[in-house]
Amino acid sequence: DPALNGSDATIHIGNAYEGDPEIAKFLKNKEFRHALSLGIDRDQLNEAFWLGVGTPGSIAPAPDTVYSPGPEWNKKYATYDVKQANELLDKVGLSKKDGEGYRLRTDGKGRLRIEVTTYLGFMPFTQIAEMVKTQWAKIGLQADVSELERSLLNSRRANNETQISMEIMWGTENMYAH
């Protein structure tokens, strides 16, 4: 969002999620999270949902604010790079795939499936998450998208019951306000 409002649609990783130890292990892994980010085609999302007027990038504070770690952080791990995403996923131990090309869990319990939870709001979060789901399939990750009522999602997120959720990010001009 060029108005320094942060991001209209941000993926929030449940770093404290413990419901499935296998998933939790990867959500806490920095290289796995980088792979997720590199597997998102923000330009396609921008064209489809923001009619090309958005500014694809990370949620790093804008370069002209005192909170900015530097302009390079606005694109760091926020560019679409399937090759690098695949390399990172292989590196973290997710190199085995099933017959459809989806990555297998390291605990031997089948396909790795990530839950992305959204809510019906002023942004089409569910539709955006569905597009991300198709993009992640290209790096061998299965995502299941579900939509909840907003206060229920907030409650589950507060109780560390969500793996990944999608929400607006409020304000890069004050990154401590959210």
PyRosetta script that sets phi, psi and omega in degrees:
from pyrosetta import init, pose_from_sequence

init()
pose = pose_from_sequence("DPALNGSDATIHIGNAYEGDPEIAKFLKNKEFRHALSLGIDRDQLNEAFWLGVGTPGSIAPAPDTVYSPGPEWNKKYATYDVKQANELLDKVGLSKKDGEGYRLRTDGKGRLRIEVTTYLGFMPFTQIAEMVKTQWAKIGLQADVSELERSLLNSRRANNETQISMEIMWGTENMYAH")
pose.set_psi(1, 112.1)
pose.set_omega(1, -176.9)
pose.set_phi(2, -67.0)
pose.set_psi(2, -8.6)
pose.set_omega(2, 178.7)
pose.set_phi(3, -85.3)
pose.set_psi(3, 13.6)
pose.set_omega(3, -179.3)
pose.set_phi(4, 65.0)
pose.set_psi(4, 23.8)
pose.set_omega(4, 177.7)
pose.set_phi(5, -85.9)
pose.set_psi(5, 4.1)
pose.set_omega(5, 179.3)
pose.set_phi(6, 97.8)
pose.set_psi(6, -105.2)
pose.set_omega(6, -177.1)
pose.set_phi(7, -147.7)
pose.set_psi(7, 135.8)
pose.set_omega(7, 177.5)
pose.set_phi(8, -72.9)
pose.set_psi(8, -25.9)
pose.set_omega(8, 178.6)
pose.set_phi(9, -145.2)
pose.set_psi(9, 108.0)
pose.set_omega(9, -176.6)
pose.set_phi(10, -118.9)
pose.set_psi(10, 138.1)
pose.set_omega(10, 175.2)
pose.set_phi(11, -87.6)
pose.set_psi(11, 121.3)
pose.set_omega(11, 178.8)
pose.set_phi(12, -104.1)
pose.set_psi(12, 118.7)
pose.set_omega(12, 179.8)
pose.set_phi(13, -86.3)
pose.set_psi(13, 131.0)
pose.set_omega(13, 178.2)
pose.set_phi(14, -80.4)
pose.set_psi(14, 76.7)
pose.set_omega(14, -177.2)
pose.set_phi(15, -61.2)
pose.set_psi(15, -22.7)
pose.set_omega(15, -180.0)
pose.set_phi(16, -99.2)
pose.set_psi(16, 4.3)
pose.set_omega(16, 178.8)
pose.set_phi(17, -61.9)
pose.set_psi(17, 135.0)
pose.set_omega(17, 179.8)
pose.set_phi(18, -131.3)
pose.set_psi(18, 1.3)
pose.set_omega(18, -174.2)
pose.set_phi(19, -56.9)
pose.set_psi(19, -33.7)
pose.set_omega(19, 177.8)
pose.set_phi(20, -132.6)
pose.set_psi(20, 107.1)
pose.set_omega(20, -175.2)
pose.set_phi(21, -54.3)
pose.set_psi(21, -34.3)
pose.set_omega(21, 179.2)
pose.set_phi(22, -65.4)
pose.set_psi(22, -47.6)
pose.set_omega(22, 179.0)
pose.set_phi(23, -66.1)
pose.set_psi(23, -44.3)
pose.set_omega(23, -179.3)
pose.set_phi(24, -56.7)
pose.set_psi(24, -41.0)
pose.set_omega(24, 179.8)
pose.set_phi(25, -57.5)
pose.set_psi(25, -42.6)
pose.set_omega(25, -178.0)
pose.set_phi(26, -78.1)
pose.set_psi(26, -37.3)
pose.set_omega(26, 178.8)
pose.set_phi(27, -61.0)
pose.set_psi(27, -29.0)
pose.set_omega(27, 178.9)
pose.set_phi(28, -83.6)
pose.set_psi(28, -9.4)
pose.set_omega(28, -176.5)
pose.set_phi(29, -87.8)
pose.set_psi(29, 119.0)
pose.set_omega(29, -176.6)
pose.set_phi(30, -59.1)
pose.set_psi(30, -41.7)
pose.set_omega(30, -178.3)
pose.set_phi(31, -68.1)
pose.set_psi(31, -34.6)
pose.set_omega(31, 174.7)
pose.set_phi(32, -62.9)
pose.set_psi(32, -45.7)
pose.set_omega(32, 179.2)
pose.set_phi(33, -63.5)
pose.set_psi(33, -38.6)
pose.set_omega(33, 176.3)
pose.set_phi(34, -62.3)
pose.set_psi(34, -40.9)
pose.set_omega(34, 178.5)
pose.set_phi(35, -61.7)
pose.set_psi(35, -42.9)
pose.set_omega(35, 177.0)
pose.set_phi(36, -57.1)
pose.set_psi(36, -46.0)
pose.set_omega(36, -178.5)
pose.set_phi(37, -65.4)
pose.set_psi(37, -43.7)
pose.set_omega(37, 179.8)
pose.set_phi(38, -67.6)
pose.set_psi(38, -18.7)
pose.set_omega(38, 178.9)
pose.set_phi(39, -87.7)
pose.set_psi(39, 7.4)
pose.set_omega(39, 179.4)
pose.set_phi(40, -105.6)
pose.set_psi(40, 125.0)
pose.set_omega(40, 177.2)
pose.set_phi(41, -90.3)
pose.set_psi(41, 88.1)
pose.set_omega(41, -177.5)
pose.set_phi(42, -65.0)
pose.set_psi(42, -29.8)
pose.set_omega(42, 178.2)
pose.set_phi(43, -65.5)
pose.set_psi(43, -40.6)
pose.set_omega(43, 177.4)
pose.set_phi(44, -64.2)
pose.set_psi(44, -43.2)
pose.set_omega(44, 177.5)
pose.set_phi(45, -61.5)
pose.set_psi(45, -43.0)
pose.set_omega(45, -179.6)
pose.set_phi(46, -59.8)
pose.set_psi(46, -45.1)
pose.set_omega(46, 179.6)
pose.set_phi(47, -65.5)
pose.set_psi(47, -43.7)
pose.set_omega(47, -174.9)
pose.set_phi(48, -73.0)
pose.set_psi(48, -39.8)
pose.set_omega(48, -171.4)
pose.set_phi(49, -110.8)
pose.set_psi(49, -21.4)
pose.set_omega(49, -179.1)
pose.set_phi(50, -120.4)
pose.set_psi(50, 14.2)
pose.set_omega(50, 176.8)
pose.set_phi(51, 52.3)
pose.set_psi(51, 30.1)
pose.set_omega(51, 175.8)
pose.set_phi(52, 80.7)
pose.set_psi(52, 2.8)
pose.set_omega(52, -177.1)
pose.set_phi(53, -95.8)
pose.set_psi(53, -3.8)
pose.set_omega(53, 178.0)
pose.set_phi(54, -77.7)
pose.set_psi(54, 176.7)
pose.set_omega(54, 176.3)
pose.set_phi(55, -121.6)
pose.set_psi(55, 95.9)
pose.set_omega(55, -179.6)
pose.set_phi(56, -61.3)
pose.set_psi(56, 139.1)
pose.set_omega(56, 178.9)
pose.set_phi(57, 169.8)
pose.set_psi(57, -164.3)
pose.set_omega(57, 179.1)
pose.set_phi(58, -90.5)
pose.set_psi(58, -178.9)
pose.set_omega(58, 176.7)
pose.set_phi(59, -96.8)
pose.set_psi(59, 17.1)
pose.set_omega(59, 176.1)
pose.set_phi(60, -59.1)
pose.set_psi(60, 143.9)
pose.set_omega(60, 178.7)
pose.set_phi(61, -54.0)
pose.set_psi(61, 143.9)
pose.set_omega(61, -178.3)
pose.set_phi(62, -55.5)
pose.set_psi(62, 145.5)
pose.set_omega(62, -176.4)
pose.set_phi(63, -58.1)
pose.set_psi(63, -25.0)
pose.set_omega(63, -177.6)
pose.set_phi(64, -93.2)
pose.set_psi(64, 15.7)
pose.set_omega(64, 176.3)
pose.set_phi(65, -106.9)
pose.set_psi(65, 159.5)
pose.set_omega(65, 179.7)
pose.set_phi(66, -68.5)
pose.set_psi(66, -16.7)
pose.set_omega(66, -178.4)
pose.set_phi(67, -86.5)
pose.set_psi(67, -8.8)
pose.set_omega(67, -174.9)
pose.set_phi(68, -67.1)
pose.set_psi(68, 130.0)
pose.set_omega(68, 174.8)
pose.set_phi(69, -80.6)
pose.set_psi(69, -3.4)
pose.set_omega(69, -179.0)
pose.set_phi(70, 133.7)
pose.set_psi(70, 148.9)
pose.set_omega(70, -174.9)
pose.set_phi(71, -61.0)
pose.set_psi(71, -26.3)
pose.set_omega(71, -179.6)
pose.set_phi(72, -63.2)
pose.set_psi(72, -22.4)
pose.set_omega(72, -178.7)
pose.set_phi(73, -74.8)
pose.set_psi(73, -15.4)
pose.set_omega(73, 179.0)
pose.set_phi(74, -73.7)
pose.set_psi(74, -14.3)
pose.set_omega(74, 176.4)
pose.set_phi(75, -122.7)
pose.set_psi(75, -7.2)
pose.set_omega(75, -176.7)
pose.set_phi(76, -62.3)
pose.set_psi(76, 124.2)
pose.set_omega(76, -176.7)
pose.set_phi(77, 59.4)
pose.set_psi(77, 15.8)
pose.set_omega(77, -177.8)
pose.set_phi(78, -119.1)
pose.set_psi(78, 24.9)
pose.set_omega(78, 174.5)
pose.set_phi(79, -116.5)
pose.set_psi(79, 149.3)
pose.set_omega(79, -177.4)
pose.set_phi(80, -75.6)
pose.set_psi(80, 114.9)
pose.set_omega(80, -178.0)
pose.set_phi(81, -145.4)
pose.set_psi(81, 87.4)
pose.set_omega(81, -177.1)
pose.set_phi(82, -60.8)
pose.set_psi(82, -41.1)
pose.set_omega(82, -179.0)
pose.set_phi(83, -61.1)
pose.set_psi(83, -50.1)
pose.set_omega(83, -179.3)
pose.set_phi(84, -66.2)
pose.set_psi(84, -38.7)
pose.set_omega(84, 178.2)
pose.set_phi(85, -60.6)
pose.set_psi(85, -45.2)
pose.set_omega(85, 178.6)
pose.set_phi(86, -62.9)
pose.set_psi(86, -41.2)
pose.set_omega(86, 178.4)
pose.set_phi(87, -61.1)
pose.set_psi(87, -42.9)
pose.set_omega(87, 179.5)
pose.set_phi(88, -65.3)
pose.set_psi(88, -41.7)
pose.set_omega(88, 179.9)
pose.set_phi(89, -65.1)
pose.set_psi(89, -40.2)
pose.set_omega(89, 175.7)
pose.set_phi(90, -62.7)
pose.set_psi(90, -42.6)
pose.set_omega(90, -177.3)
pose.set_phi(91, -61.9)
pose.set_psi(91, -35.3)
pose.set_omega(91, -178.5)
pose.set_phi(92, -83.3)
pose.set_psi(92, 3.4)
pose.set_omega(92, 175.4)
pose.set_phi(93, 103.9)
pose.set_psi(93, 8.8)
pose.set_omega(93, -179.1)
pose.set_phi(94, -103.8)
pose.set_psi(94, 49.0)
pose.set_omega(94, -176.3)
pose.set_phi(95, -87.8)
pose.set_psi(95, -19.4)
pose.set_omega(95, -179.4)
pose.set_phi(96, -84.0)
pose.set_psi(96, 138.2)
pose.set_omega(96, -178.3)
pose.set_phi(97, -129.6)
pose.set_psi(97, 156.7)
pose.set_omega(97, 175.7)
pose.set_phi(98, -85.6)
pose.set_psi(98, -176.1)
pose.set_omega(98, -177.1)
pose.set_phi(99, -63.6)
pose.set_psi(99, -19.4)
pose.set_omega(99, 178.7)
pose.set_phi(100, -96.9)
pose.set_psi(100, 2.2)
pose.set_omega(100, 177.4)
pose.set_phi(101, 90.2)
pose.set_psi(101, 7.8)
pose.set_omega(101, 178.0)
pose.set_phi(102, -89.2)
pose.set_psi(102, 145.0)
pose.set_omega(102, -177.1)
pose.set_phi(103, -71.4)
pose.set_psi(103, 143.9)
pose.set_omega(103, -178.4)
pose.set_phi(104, -98.7)
pose.set_psi(104, 146.8)
pose.set_omega(104, 176.1)
pose.set_phi(105, -61.1)
pose.set_psi(105, 151.0)
pose.set_omega(105, 178.9)
pose.set_phi(106, -83.2)
pose.set_psi(106, -9.0)
pose.set_omega(106, 179.3)
pose.set_phi(107, -93.4)
pose.set_psi(107, 6.9)
pose.set_omega(107, 176.7)
pose.set_phi(108, 78.5)
pose.set_psi(108, 13.1)
pose.set_omega(108, -176.6)
pose.set_phi(109, -101.8)
pose.set_psi(109, 36.3)
pose.set_omega(109, 174.1)
pose.set_phi(110, 90.1)
pose.set_psi(110, -154.6)
pose.set_omega(110, -175.7)
pose.set_phi(111, -69.7)
pose.set_psi(111, 138.4)
pose.set_omega(111, 173.4)
pose.set_phi(112, -74.0)
pose.set_psi(112, 120.8)
pose.set_omega(112, -179.1)
pose.set_phi(113, -122.8)
pose.set_psi(113, 125.0)
pose.set_omega(113, -178.5)
pose.set_phi(114, -106.1)
pose.set_psi(114, 135.3)
pose.set_omega(114, 178.4)
pose.set_phi(115, -95.9)
pose.set_psi(115, 126.4)
pose.set_omega(115, 174.7)
pose.set_phi(116, -113.7)
pose.set_psi(116, 119.2)
pose.set_omega(116, -177.2)
pose.set_phi(117, -108.0)
pose.set_psi(117, 134.2)
pose.set_omega(117, -179.4)
pose.set_phi(118, -126.6)
pose.set_psi(118, 179.4)
pose.set_omega(118, 171.9)
pose.set_phi(119, -139.5)
pose.set_psi(119, 158.2)
pose.set_omega(119, 177.3)
pose.set_phi(120, -77.6)
pose.set_psi(120, 116.2)
pose.set_omega(120, -177.6)
pose.set_phi(121, -143.2)
pose.set_psi(121, -160.7)
pose.set_omega(121, -179.0)
pose.set_phi(122, -75.9)
pose.set_psi(122, -14.8)
pose.set_omega(122, 172.6)
pose.set_phi(123, -107.6)
pose.set_psi(123, 146.7)
pose.set_omega(123, 179.2)
pose.set_phi(124, -79.0)
pose.set_psi(124, 63.4)
pose.set_omega(124, -174.7)
pose.set_phi(125, -55.1)
pose.set_psi(125, -41.7)
pose.set_omega(125, -177.5)
pose.set_phi(126, -64.5)
pose.set_psi(126, -43.4)
pose.set_omega(126, 179.2)
pose.set_phi(127, -66.5)
pose.set_psi(127, -38.1)
pose.set_omega(127, 177.4)
pose.set_phi(128, -63.9)
pose.set_psi(128, -45.3)
pose.set_omega(128, 179.3)
pose.set_phi(129, -62.7)
pose.set_psi(129, -36.1)
pose.set_omega(129, 177.6)
pose.set_phi(130, -64.2)
pose.set_psi(130, -37.0)
pose.set_omega(130, 177.1)
pose.set_phi(131, -69.0)
pose.set_psi(131, -41.1)
pose.set_omega(131, 176.4)
pose.set_phi(132, -60.7)
pose.set_psi(132, -39.3)
pose.set_omega(132, 178.2)
pose.set_phi(133, -56.3)
pose.set_psi(133, -44.8)
pose.set_omega(133, 179.8)
pose.set_phi(134, -68.0)
pose.set_psi(134, -32.3)
pose.set_omega(134, 177.7)
pose.set_phi(135, -70.1)
pose.set_psi(135, -42.7)
pose.set_omega(135, 179.1)
pose.set_phi(136, -65.8)
pose.set_psi(136, -28.4)
pose.set_omega(136, 176.8)
pose.set_phi(137, -59.7)
pose.set_psi(137, -30.3)
pose.set_omega(137, 179.7)
pose.set_phi(138, -69.5)
pose.set_psi(138, -16.1)
pose.set_omega(138, 175.0)
pose.set_phi(139, -110.4)
pose.set_psi(139, 15.7)
pose.set_omega(139, 173.5)
pose.set_phi(140, 81.2)
pose.set_psi(140, 19.7)
pose.set_omega(140, 179.4)
pose.set_phi(141, -107.6)
pose.set_psi(141, 128.2)
pose.set_omega(141, 175.9)
pose.set_phi(142, -88.5)
pose.set_psi(142, 123.0)
pose.set_omega(142, 175.3)
pose.set_phi(143, -118.7)
pose.set_psi(143, 137.7)
pose.set_omega(143, 175.0)
pose.set_phi(144, -113.3)
pose.set_psi(144, 123.4)
pose.set_omega(144, -176.3)
pose.set_phi(145, -102.4)
pose.set_psi(145, 132.4)
pose.set_omega(145, 175.1)
pose.set_phi(146, -135.5)
pose.set_psi(146, 148.2)
pose.set_omega(146, -178.1)
pose.set_phi(147, -112.9)
pose.set_psi(147, 130.9)
pose.set_omega(147, 177.2)
pose.set_phi(148, -119.5)
pose.set_psi(148, 167.6)
pose.set_omega(148, 169.7)
pose.set_phi(149, -68.7)
pose.set_psi(149, 143.8)
pose.set_omega(149, -170.2)
pose.set_phi(150, -56.8)
pose.set_psi(150, -46.7)
pose.set_omega(150, -177.7)
pose.set_phi(151, -67.4)
pose.set_psi(151, -31.5)
pose.set_omega(151, 176.4)
pose.set_phi(152, -67.5)
pose.set_psi(152, -43.0)
pose.set_omega(152, 176.5)
pose.set_phi(153, -61.4)
pose.set_psi(153, -44.5)
pose.set_omega(153, 179.5)
pose.set_phi(154, -60.9)
pose.set_psi(154, -39.8)
pose.set_omega(154, 178.1)
pose.set_phi(155, -64.4)
pose.set_psi(155, -45.9)
pose.set_omega(155, 179.6)
pose.set_phi(156, -65.2)
pose.set_psi(156, -38.6)
pose.set_omega(156, 178.5)
pose.set_phi(157, -65.7)
pose.set_psi(157, -41.2)
pose.set_omega(157, 179.4)
pose.set_phi(158, -64.5)
pose.set_psi(158, -28.2)
pose.set_omega(158, 179.1)
pose.set_phi(159, -94.9)
pose.set_psi(159, 13.7)
pose.set_omega(159, 178.3)
pose.set_phi(160, 58.4)
pose.set_psi(160, 37.6)
pose.set_omega(160, -179.0)
pose.set_phi(161, -102.2)
pose.set_psi(161, 2.5)
pose.set_omega(161, 179.7)
pose.set_phi(162, -111.0)
pose.set_psi(162, 140.9)
pose.set_omega(162, 175.8)
pose.set_phi(163, -79.6)
pose.set_psi(163, -57.0)
pose.set_omega(163, 178.6)
pose.set_phi(164, -139.4)
pose.set_psi(164, 138.7)
pose.set_omega(164, 175.2)
pose.set_phi(165, -134.5)
pose.set_psi(165, 162.6)
pose.set_omega(165, 179.8)
pose.set_phi(166, -119.8)
pose.set_psi(166, 135.9)
pose.set_omega(166, -173.9)
pose.set_phi(167, -158.2)
pose.set_psi(167, 164.2)
pose.set_omega(167, 170.6)
pose.set_phi(168, -72.0)
pose.set_psi(168, 151.7)
pose.set_omega(168, 174.7)
pose.set_phi(169, -110.2)
pose.set_psi(169, 120.2)
pose.set_omega(169, -171.9)
pose.set_phi(170, -88.9)
pose.set_psi(170, 99.0)
pose.set_omega(170, 162.5)
pose.set_phi(171, 80.3)
pose.set_psi(171, 98.1)
pose.set_omega(171, 172.5)
pose.set_phi(172, -74.7)
pose.set_psi(172, -16.8)
pose.set_omega(172, 179.9)
pose.set_phi(173, -69.6)
pose.set_psi(173, -18.5)
pose.set_omega(173, 172.4)
pose.set_phi(174, -144.8)
pose.set_psi(174, 89.2)
pose.set_omega(174, -172.2)
pose.set_phi(175, -69.0)
pose.set_psi(175, -9.2)
pose.set_omega(175, 179.6)
pose.set_phi(176, -95.8)
pose.set_psi(176, 3.2)
pose.set_omega(176, -175.4)
pose.set_phi(177, -81.9)
pose.set_psi(177, -23.9)
pose.set_omega(177, -173.6)
pose.set_phi(178, -75.2)
pose.dump_pdb("model.pdb")
